[in-house]
Amino acid sequence: MELHILEHRVRVLSIARPGLWLYTHPLVKLLFLRQRSRCKFFSLTETPEDYTLMLDEEGYKELPPSEFLQVAEATWLVLNVLSNSSSATNFQAVGVTKIARSVIAPLAEHHVSVLMLSTYQTDFILVREQDLPVVIHTLAQEFAIYREVDGEPVPVACDDASNGFHKAKLGPSPTVHPIQSPQNRFCILTLDPDTLPAIATTLMDVLFYSHSASKEGASDDPDLDSIPFFAFSLIEGYISIVMDAETQKKFPSDLLLTSSCGELWRMVRIGGQPLGFDECGIVAQIAGPLAAADISAYYISTFNFDHALVSVFLFPGYPFLKARTSSGHACHR
């Protein structure tokens, strides 16, 4: 398999819900006016608390500073796993599950903090730029690693991958984070970019005007009512949308594309308090058991919390993971 380090240098930001009005103009530009922006990596996720943005440096330049904007200190690099045809047939599951053992677990063992962004097309792993040497040495034995330069993959020269990078020792007892399961049923969709103008009015209504009142933090109830959650990404010309089934009814059914089975997904939301960016291991703790059970899952990290999406058909069997969490196993980045 190949691991590609993409050219994007990504910033992770949070827009407070009361301040969304201040950013509507630049967000409309980034969403719909591609010819007026050089941004190639754009992701916007609405949660009950805020709006999380993951975007490259060109997109970041479009956003004015304000009291409503929080910016994570680190610059993040984007990793993407490509499987050749022979290895791809070994995977039954899709989403983050297929890279749990080969990428997520080894990085967690070496205390590399990761953010995940699953899309309709692929899964992006975000790592701090300063952690790239550890990432390369950790994964070089498993992958042929390439770094994209001016759109072309260039092989990454790496010495003995184990030289100076021994398996990390166990650290202090990790923090346990609660998980919750809102009642929404979610769809994972895509759209031909050329038809984006046809849904522009509806998309702006959903993103900027239809949100419910802000909620102060997550409930302690593990079976939450439906929550506002909408994720839109436009990355290298490909669109991915995650929305609940009720929101989908607002859009023209002939433009949004999904899998042939039209599968619906339930969410597992990780974190009772904001997770921060320094802890490592939460994606591994969630994806590992799912990979062992060959269960597909998509994973979206946001500024404060993490979100895993599991098929509604498999969700009744999901409590085995909840039991792991509540019995003292760590759920942390």
Buried (B, 14 or more C-beta within 10 A) or exposed (E): BBBBBBBBBBBBBBBBBEBBEBBEEBBBBBBBEBEEBEBBBBBBBBBBBBBBBBBBBBBBBBBEEEEBBBBBEBBBBBBBBBBEEEEEEEBEBBBBBBBBBBBBBBBBBBBBBBBBBBBBBBBBBBBBEEBBEBBBBBBBEBBBBBBBEEEEBEEBEBEEBEEEBEEBEEEEEBBBBBBBBBEBBBBBBBBEEEBBEBBEEBBBEBBBEBBEEEBEEBBEEBEBEEBBBBBBBBBEEBBBBBBBBEBBEEBEEEBBEBEEEEBBBBBBBBBBEBBBBEBBBBBBBBBBBBBEBEBBBBBBBBBBBBBBBBBBEBBEEBEEBBEBBBEEBBBBB
